């Protein structure tokens, strides 16, 4: 391969012009100025800008600050008895009291109770938690039946007593 011949008047590729000290200083100052204005605006952590998309959804803006939001008393305990710090009262959820009949019906219709009793009848072993819940529920059913005057054992004994009486009468 033949290389192109340079002409006699052609100069070799010139070097890039070196910058003077003043130009270098000016370029450094420009870089420093650009670097100085990087980052968030002052106060952006305390006053975050809410984006339009989040407010349209109705979501409450999350507080960007990290840590506990619990108020801290500024006075030491016992230092001033005249201004005690009051704790916020928690709303007390009242349990709805069911009548014994309703509670008994609810317990007897419980799907979990039925499933556990079926498993016991099939010979499966129950975990300690399931066994404890089952025992507690069955005890509560017994209490409710006693309150209501329902006695399953008495009915079975009455039927047996009647059958025994019939046998005695037929035998004599």
KELO-143270 format. One record per residue: residue number from 1; residue in three letters; chain; x, y, z of N, C-alpha, C in turn. Coordinates in nm, 3 decimals. Last residue first. Layout:
% KELO-143270
PT  num  residu  chaine     n_xx     n_yy     n_zz    ca_xx    ca_yy    ca_zz     c_xx     c_yy     c_zz
PT  NUM     Ala       A        X        Y        Z        X        Y        Z        X        Y        Z
...
***
This chain:
% KELO-143270
PT  num  residu  chaine     n_xx     n_yy     n_zz    ca_xx    ca_yy    ca_zz     c_xx     c_yy     c_zz
PT  172     Unk       A   -9.146   -5.662    8.399   -9.233   -5.702    8.510   -9.367   -5.737    8.464
PT  171     Unk       A   -9.035   -5.577    8.158   -8.981   -5.697    8.222   -9.073   -5.748    8.331
PT  170     Unk       A   -9.165   -5.345    8.105   -9.185   -5.457    8.014   -9.139   -5.587    8.079
PT  169     Unk       A   -9.064   -5.185    8.313   -9.209   -5.210    8.302   -9.237   -5.331    8.213
PT  168     Unk       A   -8.791   -5.183    8.256   -8.838   -5.239    8.384   -8.987   -5.275    8.375
PT  167     Unk       A   -8.792   -5.062    8.006   -8.740   -5.198    8.020   -8.791   -5.264    8.149
PT  166     Unk       A   -8.895   -4.812    8.075   -8.969   -4.898    7.983   -8.924   -5.043    7.993
PT  165     Unk       A   -8.688   -4.720    8.241   -8.820   -4.739    8.297   -8.903   -4.831    8.207
PT  164     Unk       A   -8.477   -4.698    8.056   -8.466   -4.792    8.166   -8.603   -4.822    8.228
PT  163     Unk       A   -8.578   -4.494    7.896   -8.557   -4.626    7.838   -8.545   -4.732    7.947
PT  162     Unk       A   -8.574   -4.286    8.084   -8.701   -4.329    8.025   -8.688   -4.469    7.965
PT  161     Unk       A   -8.299   -4.266    8.130   -8.388   -4.302    8.241   -8.523   -4.351    8.188
PT  160     Unk       A   -8.210   -4.184    7.880   -8.167   -4.314    7.931   -8.259   -4.360    8.045
PT  159     Unk       A   -8.329   -3.935    7.868   -8.365   -4.035    7.769   -8.326   -4.175    7.817
PT  158     Unk       A   -8.199   -3.811    8.082   -8.344   -3.826    8.084   -8.388   -3.935    7.986
PT  157     Unk       A   -7.935   -3.807    7.990   -7.968   -3.889    8.107   -8.119   -3.912    8.117
PT  156     Unk       A   -7.962   -3.629    7.779   -7.918   -3.764    7.750   -7.952   -3.857    7.867
PT  155     Unk       A   -8.039   -3.403    7.921   -8.129   -3.458    7.819   -8.091   -3.602    7.789
PT  154     Unk       A   -7.814   -3.356    8.081   -7.941   -3.390    8.143   -8.037   -3.454    8.042
PT  153     Unk       A   -7.619   -3.282    7.894   -7.603   -3.407    7.968   -7.735   -3.451    8.030
PT  152     Unk       A   -7.703   -3.030    7.803   -7.703   -3.143    7.709   -7.694   -3.276    7.784
PT  151     Unk       A   -7.885   -2.786    7.915   -7.796   -2.887    7.970   -7.805   -3.010    7.882
PT  150     Unk       A   -7.941   -2.449    7.937   -7.939   -2.562    7.844   -7.840   -2.663    7.898
PT  149     Unk       A   -7.937   -2.220    8.080   -8.016   -2.331    8.134   -8.024   -2.448    8.039
PT  148     Unk       A   -7.777   -2.015    8.015   -7.907   -2.019    7.948   -7.994   -2.134    7.997
PT  147     Unk       A   -7.555   -2.075    8.164   -7.625   -1.949    8.189   -7.766   -1.954    8.131
PT  146     Unk       A   -7.478   -2.316    8.043   -7.522   -2.317    8.183   -7.600   -2.191    8.216
PT  145     Unk       A   -7.406   -2.218    7.793   -7.518   -2.313    7.801   -7.569   -2.323    7.944
PT  144     Unk       A   -7.187   -2.061    7.864   -7.306   -1.997    7.808   -7.427   -2.090    7.815
PT  143     Unk       A   -7.009   -2.259    7.951   -7.054   -2.154    8.043   -7.183   -2.091    7.994
PT  142     Unk       A   -6.973   -2.407    7.713   -7.032   -2.472    7.831   -7.085   -2.369    7.929
PT  141     Unk       A   -6.847   -2.212    7.558   -6.977   -2.264    7.515   -7.048   -2.331    7.633
PT  140     Unk       A   -6.610   -2.185    7.700   -6.701   -2.070    7.692   -6.841   -2.116    7.649
PT  139     Unk       A   -6.499   -2.437    7.654   -6.532   -2.397    7.791   -6.631   -2.281    7.792
PT  138     Unk       A   -6.459   -2.416    7.378   -6.554   -2.516    7.429   -6.594   -2.486    7.573
PT  137     Unk       A   -6.265   -2.212    7.376   -6.394   -2.193    7.310   -6.498   -2.291    7.362
PT  136     Unk       A   -6.052   -2.333    7.513   -6.111   -2.208    7.564   -6.250   -2.186    7.505
PT  135     Unk       A   -5.995   -2.549    7.345   -6.038   -2.573    7.483   -6.109   -2.450    7.540
PT  134     Unk       A   -5.919   -2.407    7.111   -6.032   -2.500    7.108   -6.086   -2.523    7.249
PT  133     Unk       A   -5.693   -2.272    7.197   -5.809   -2.196    7.151   -5.934   -2.284    7.153
PT  132     Unk       A   -5.526   -2.489    7.260   -5.564   -2.395    7.366   -5.688   -2.317    7.325
PT  131     Unk       A   -5.500   -2.604    7.006   -5.562   -2.682    7.114   -5.609   -2.591    7.226
PT  130     Unk       A   -5.363   -2.399    6.871   -5.497   -2.440    6.826   -5.571   -2.516    6.935
PT  129     Unk       A   -5.124   -2.396    7.021   -5.208   -2.276    7.011   -5.350   -2.312    6.970
PT  128     Unk       A   -5.023   -2.652    6.980   -5.057   -2.609    7.116   -5.149   -2.488    7.114
PT  127     Unk       A   -5.182   -2.809    6.695   -5.071   -2.739    6.760   -5.118   -2.691    6.898
PT  126     Unk       A   -5.329   -3.137    6.677   -5.339   -2.991    6.672   -5.218   -2.930    6.739
PT  125     Unk       A   -5.330   -3.424    6.473   -5.284   -3.358    6.596   -5.288   -3.208    6.575
PT  124     Unk       A   -5.611   -3.605    6.344   -5.498   -3.516    6.326   -5.457   -3.456    6.460
PT  123     Unk       A   -5.838   -3.761    6.358   -5.719   -3.810    6.424   -5.596   -3.723    6.403
PT  122     Unk       A   -6.078   -3.671    6.275   -5.998   -3.746    6.177   -5.869   -3.799    6.236
PT  121     Unk       A   -6.155   -3.521    6.493   -6.227   -3.645    6.465   -6.151   -3.733    6.366
PT  120     Unk       A   -5.983   -3.304    6.463   -5.968   -3.391    6.580   -6.036   -3.525    6.556
PT  119     Unk       A   -6.083   -3.192    6.229   -5.946   -3.243    6.230   -5.924   -3.338    6.348
PT  118     Unk       A   -6.335   -3.113    6.320   -6.323   -3.212    6.213   -6.184   -3.274    6.210
PT  117     Unk       A   -6.259   -2.918    6.505   -6.328   -3.039    6.552   -6.322   -3.150    6.447
PT  116     Unk       A   -6.146   -2.728    6.331   -6.062   -2.793    6.432   -6.128   -2.920    6.485
PT  115     Unk       A   -6.370   -2.655    6.177   -6.252   -2.713    6.111   -6.165   -2.787    6.212
PT  114     Unk       A   -6.541   -2.547    6.373   -6.582   -2.664    6.294   -6.461   -2.734    6.232
PT  113     Unk       A   -6.387   -2.329    6.456   -6.422   -2.434    6.551   -6.459   -2.562    6.477
PT  112     Unk       A   -6.380   -2.179    6.221   -6.254   -2.229    6.277   -6.281   -2.344    6.374
PT  111     Unk       A   -6.643   -2.110    6.187   -6.581   -2.197    6.088   -6.453   -2.258    6.144
PT  110     Unk       A   -6.898   -2.096    6.427   -6.760   -2.058    6.394   -6.699   -2.160    6.297
PT  109     Unk       A   -7.144   -2.144    6.529   -7.135   -2.131    6.384   -6.994   -2.095    6.338
PT  108     Unk       A   -7.104   -2.138    6.802   -7.140   -2.265    6.741   -7.129   -2.261    6.590
PT  107     Unk       A   -7.051   -1.865    6.842   -6.946   -1.964    6.868   -6.977   -2.097    6.800
PT  106     Unk       A   -7.299   -1.753    6.775   -7.180   -1.713    6.701   -7.068   -1.817    6.720
PT  105     Unk       A   -7.465   -1.867    6.965   -7.490   -1.895    6.823   -7.366   -1.862    6.740
PT  104     Unk       A   -7.350   -1.753    7.195   -7.352   -1.899    7.178   -7.372   -1.936    7.032
PT  103     Unk       A   -7.403   -1.484    7.150   -7.265   -1.529    7.160   -7.256   -1.681    7.139
PT  102     Unk       A   -7.683   -1.483    7.152   -7.612   -1.444    7.030   -7.468   -1.494    7.032
PT  101     Unk       A   -7.732   -1.567    7.415   -7.784   -1.645    7.303   -7.707   -1.614    7.175
PT  100     Unk       A   -7.607   -1.367    7.572   -7.555   -1.505    7.575   -7.605   -1.589    7.457
PT   99     Unk       A   -7.561   -1.072    7.369   -7.639   -1.148    7.466   -7.585   -1.292    7.464
PT   98     Unk       A   -7.254   -0.895    7.348   -7.358   -0.977    7.287   -7.436   -1.046    7.398
PT   97     Unk       A   -7.120   -0.584    7.360   -7.161   -0.697    7.442   -7.275   -0.769    7.372
PT   96     Unk       A   -6.860   -0.461    7.182   -7.005   -0.476    7.178   -7.040   -0.602    7.257
PT   95     Unk       A   -6.609   -0.280    7.341   -6.652   -0.406    7.282   -6.803   -0.413    7.288
PT   94     Unk       A   -6.486    0.035    7.261   -6.579   -0.041    7.344   -6.617   -0.169    7.270
PT   93     Unk       A   -6.172    0.162    7.257   -6.269    0.092    7.173   -6.358    0.006    7.263
PT   92     Unk       A   -6.068    0.468    7.354   -6.097    0.335    7.405   -6.206    0.273    7.317
PT   91     Unk       A   -5.808    0.664    7.231   -5.951    0.632    7.224   -5.974    0.487    7.265
PT   90     Unk       A   -5.574    0.785    7.465   -5.602    0.695    7.353   -5.752    0.666    7.349
PT   89     Unk       A   -5.473    1.108    7.543   -5.564    0.998    7.577   -5.590    0.915    7.452
PT   88     Unk       A   -5.142    1.208    7.576   -5.261    1.208    7.491   -5.346    1.085    7.524
PT   87     Unk       A   -5.032    1.316    7.896   -5.023    1.224    7.783   -5.153    1.230    7.704
PT   86     Unk       A   -4.917    1.625    8.013   -5.029    1.531    8.000   -5.007    1.444    7.878
PT   85     Unk       A   -4.685    1.738    8.238   -4.705    1.703    8.098   -4.814    1.597    8.091
PT   84     Unk       A   -4.757    1.992    8.480   -4.730    1.852    8.445   -4.760    1.828    8.296
PT   83     Unk       A   -4.675    2.256    8.616   -4.705    2.231    8.475   -4.673    2.087    8.439
PT   82     Unk       A   -4.614    2.250    8.884   -4.729    2.329    8.842   -4.768    2.301    8.697
PT   81     Unk       A   -4.383    2.126    8.943   -4.505    2.045    8.960   -4.627    2.119    8.909
PT   80     Unk       A   -4.085    2.123    8.800   -4.199    2.213    8.821   -4.323    2.129    8.827
PT   79     Unk       A   -3.926    1.899    8.842   -3.868    2.032    8.855   -3.978    2.135    8.878
PT   78     Unk       A   -4.039    1.654    8.792   -4.035    1.698    8.931   -3.980    1.839    8.948
PT   77     Unk       A   -3.843    1.606    8.504   -3.951    1.555    8.589   -3.933    1.605    8.731
PT   76     Unk       A   -3.744    1.905    8.328   -3.712    1.779    8.394   -3.828    1.737    8.483
PT   75     Unk       A   -3.897    2.028    8.033   -3.867    2.046    8.175   -3.839    1.909    8.236
PT   74     Unk       A   -3.972    1.964    7.783   -3.853    2.046    7.795   -3.813    2.069    7.940
PT   73     Unk       A   -4.074    1.647    7.662   -4.094    1.755    7.759   -3.962    1.831    7.778
PT   72     Unk       A   -4.116    1.583    7.321   -4.026    1.565    7.435   -4.049    1.679    7.532
PT   71     Unk       A   -4.340    1.407    7.110   -4.300    1.532    7.176   -4.217    1.503    7.301
PT   70     Unk       A   -4.235    1.193    6.852   -4.292    1.201    6.986   -4.247    1.331    7.052
PT   69     Unk       A   -4.135    1.129    6.616   -4.213    1.252    6.617   -4.276    1.275    6.754
PT   68     Unk       A   -3.810    1.000    6.555   -3.934    0.996    6.631   -4.003    1.132    6.627
PT   67     Unk       A   -3.676    0.994    6.217   -3.671    0.990    6.362   -3.809    0.994    6.424
PT   66     Unk       A   -3.628    1.217    5.945   -3.615    1.083    6.000   -3.616    1.093    6.151
PT   65     Unk       A   -3.833    1.408    5.731   -3.740    1.401    5.843   -3.743    1.262    5.904
PT   64     Unk       A   -4.029    1.411    5.540   -3.898    1.357    5.502   -3.801    1.346    5.617
PT   63     Unk       A   -4.350    1.301    5.582   -4.252    1.389    5.641   -4.113    1.334    5.610
PT   62     Unk       A   -4.553    1.264    5.300   -4.474    1.199    5.404   -4.370    1.298    5.453
PT   61     Unk       A   -4.867    1.410    5.245   -4.725    1.410    5.214   -4.647    1.353    5.331
PT   60     Unk       A   -5.149    1.207    5.205   -5.081    1.305    5.288   -4.932    1.295    5.259
PT   59     Unk       A   -5.317    1.174    4.896   -5.231    1.118    4.999   -5.164    1.230    5.077
PT   58     Unk       A   -5.463    1.263    4.688   -5.522    1.282    4.821   -5.436    1.223    4.931
PT   57     Unk       A   -5.380    1.274    4.432   -5.427    1.145    4.480   -5.489    1.156    4.619
PT   56     Unk       A   -5.291    1.530    4.412   -5.411    1.495    4.338   -5.468    1.363    4.385
PT   55     Unk       A   -5.059    1.522    4.554   -5.172    1.594    4.613   -5.302    1.562    4.541
PT   54     Unk       A   -4.895    1.375    4.380   -4.930    1.320    4.510   -5.052    1.391    4.570
PT   53     Unk       A   -4.871    1.543    4.156   -4.928    1.409    4.142   -4.972    1.352    4.275
PT   52     Unk       A   -4.738    1.774    4.239   -4.880    1.783    4.202   -4.945    1.646    4.195
PT   51     Unk       A   -4.530    1.748    4.531   -4.552    1.735    4.388   -4.702    1.732    4.359
PT   50     Unk       A   -4.431    1.981    4.769   -4.524    1.870    4.739   -4.546    1.866    4.590
PT   49     Unk       A   -4.118    2.044    4.895   -4.211    2.083    4.791   -4.298    1.963    4.759
PT   48     Unk       A   -4.055    2.077    5.247   -4.046    2.004    5.120   -4.152    2.051    5.022
PT   47     Unk       A   -3.908    2.241    5.462   -4.027    2.276    5.385   -4.022    2.205    5.250
PT   46     Unk       A   -3.680    2.120    5.563   -3.787    2.160    5.656   -3.916    2.189    5.583
PT   45     Unk       A   -3.532    2.080    5.332   -3.561    1.967    5.420   -3.677    1.999    5.514
PT   44     Unk       A   -3.496    2.322    5.214   -3.578    2.225    5.142   -3.612    2.105    5.229
PT   43     Unk       A   -3.335    2.518    5.316   -3.465    2.499    5.378   -3.550    2.394    5.312
PT   42     Unk       A   -3.181    2.599    5.006   -3.178    2.605    5.151   -3.319    2.593    5.206
PT   41     Unk       A   -3.208    2.350    4.745   -3.216    2.487    4.794   -3.218    2.487    4.946
PT   40     Unk       A   -2.970    2.086    4.681   -3.103    2.139    4.710   -3.097    2.282    4.759
PT   39     Unk       A   -2.700    2.096    4.433   -2.773    2.047    4.550   -2.907    2.114    4.567
PT   38     Unk       A   -2.460    2.349    4.328   -2.515    2.216    4.316   -2.596    2.181    4.441
PT   37     Unk       A   -2.321    2.584    4.324   -2.468    2.590    4.316   -2.532    2.455    4.295
PT   36     Unk       A   -2.049    2.527    4.315   -2.106    2.588    4.437   -2.259    2.581    4.437
PT   35     Unk       A   -1.990    2.452    4.060   -1.992    2.349    4.164   -2.061    2.400    4.290
PT   34     Unk       A   -1.984    2.695    3.929   -2.085    2.596    3.892   -2.101    2.491    4.001
PT   33     Unk       A   -1.760    2.807    4.057   -1.890    2.874    4.067   -2.003    2.776    4.033
PT   32     Unk       A   -1.557    2.634    3.976   -1.589    2.647    4.118   -1.727    2.710    4.137
PT   31     Unk       A   -1.552    2.677    3.700   -1.587    2.544    3.752   -1.629    2.552    3.898
PT   30     Unk       A   -1.472    2.947    3.703   -1.603    2.910    3.646   -1.648    2.772    3.697
PT   29     Unk       A   -1.215    2.924    3.811   -1.318    3.001    3.883   -1.458    2.966    3.832
PT   28     Unk       A   -1.094    2.776    3.609   -1.108    2.717    3.743   -1.214    2.791    3.823
PT   27     Unk       A   -1.095    2.964    3.402   -1.170    2.839    3.385   -1.192    2.772    3.521
PT   26     Unk       A   -0.923    3.156    3.513   -1.061    3.192    3.483   -1.148    3.065    3.470
PT   25     Unk       A   -0.681    3.013    3.526   -0.744    3.064    3.650   -0.892    3.095    3.627
PT   24     Unk       A   -0.637    2.971    3.253   -0.655    2.857    3.342   -0.726    2.899    3.471
PT   23     Unk       A   -0.600    3.235    3.171   -0.713    3.159    3.117   -0.742    3.036    3.205
PT   22     Unk       A   -0.365    3.296    3.311   -0.488    3.373    3.335   -0.612    3.296    3.286
PT   21     Unk       A   -0.178    3.121    3.198   -0.212    3.108    3.340   -0.342    3.182    3.370
PT   20     Unk       A   -0.293    3.017    2.872   -0.208    3.096    2.963   -0.258    3.077    3.105
PT   19     Unk       A   -0.303    2.703    2.709   -0.370    2.818    2.770   -0.273    2.889    2.862
PT   18     Unk       A   -0.156    2.604    2.401   -0.160    2.598    2.547   -0.224    2.724    2.599
PT   17     Unk       A   -0.304    2.477    2.114   -0.248    2.595    2.180   -0.261    2.579    2.330
PT   16     Unk       A   -0.203    2.163    1.994   -0.307    2.252    2.043   -0.241    2.364    2.120
PT   15     Unk       A    0.030    2.146    1.718   -0.011    2.112    1.854   -0.122    2.209    1.894
PT   14     Unk       A   -0.037    2.064    1.374    0.009    2.156    1.479   -0.042    2.112    1.614
PT   13     Unk       A    0.093    1.826    1.159   -0.023    1.865    1.242    0.027    1.949    1.357
PT   12     Unk       A    0.343    1.977    0.935    0.291    1.868    1.017    0.178    1.919    1.106
PT   11     Unk       A    0.255    2.151    0.634    0.315    2.151    0.766    0.264    2.030    0.844
PT   10     Unk       A    0.335    2.135    0.291    0.244    2.099    0.401    0.319    2.095    0.532
PT    9     Unk       A    0.513    2.169    0.083    0.471    2.290    0.154    0.380    2.259    0.273
PT    8     Unk       A    0.542    1.919   -0.016    0.660    1.985    0.038    0.621    2.106    0.119
PT    7     Unk       A    0.286    1.691    0.070    0.346    1.793   -0.017    0.463    1.860    0.053
PT    6     Unk       A    0.314    1.355    0.133    0.288    1.491    0.179    0.358    1.588    0.084
PT    5     Unk       A    0.155    1.095   -0.027    0.277    1.174   -0.012    0.240    1.313    0.034
PT    4     Unk       A   -0.014    0.824    0.113   -0.018    0.951    0.039    0.107    1.034    0.070
PT    3     Unk       A    0.138    0.506    0.070    0.092    0.612    0.158    0.086    0.742    0.078
PT    2     Unk       A    0.041    0.209   -0.079    0.115    0.333   -0.087    0.053    0.435    0.005
PT    1     Unk       A    0.082   -0.118    0.000    0.000    0.000    0.000    0.086    0.124    0.000
***
